[in-house]
C-alpha cells in the first residue's frame, strides 16, 4: 500500500471497538461516595509513600557503588551501574522518588475530592432544608 493510499485503513476497527465496549463494566447508578473513606484511603497511601520514602533514603547510599579497581572496564561498568540505578534524572532511584511523589499527589487529590464531595453534599442538604414544605 502506498503512503498516500489509505483506502481500507481502519477496516475491522468498528467490530473491535464494539467488542471492547461490551467488556467495559457500566458505572452503577446508585454509586455513593463516602468522603471519610476517601480520606482514610488517602491516609493509607500517604503512610505507604512515607515508608517507601524512608526506605529509599536509608538504602540509596548502598546502591551507589565504587569501582573495585581503577581499570577502564571496572570504572566504565560501575559508572554505567550508578547512572542506571542510583544517579541521574532517569535512574531507578529517581523513578522511585517520582513514584513516591505521585502517591503523595494521589493522596492529596483524594482529600480534595472528599472535601469537594462533602461540600456538595452539604450544599444539597441545605438547599433541601430550605425548600422543604413547612410542617414536614
Protein Blocks (a to p, Z undefined) as FASTA:
>chain_A
ZZklmghihihklmmmmmmmmmpccddfklccdfklmmmmmmmmmmmmmmmmmmmmmmmm
mmpccdfbfcfklmmmmmmmmmmmmgcjkbmklmmmmmmmmmmmmmmmmmmmmmmmmmmm
mmmmmmmmmmpcehZZ
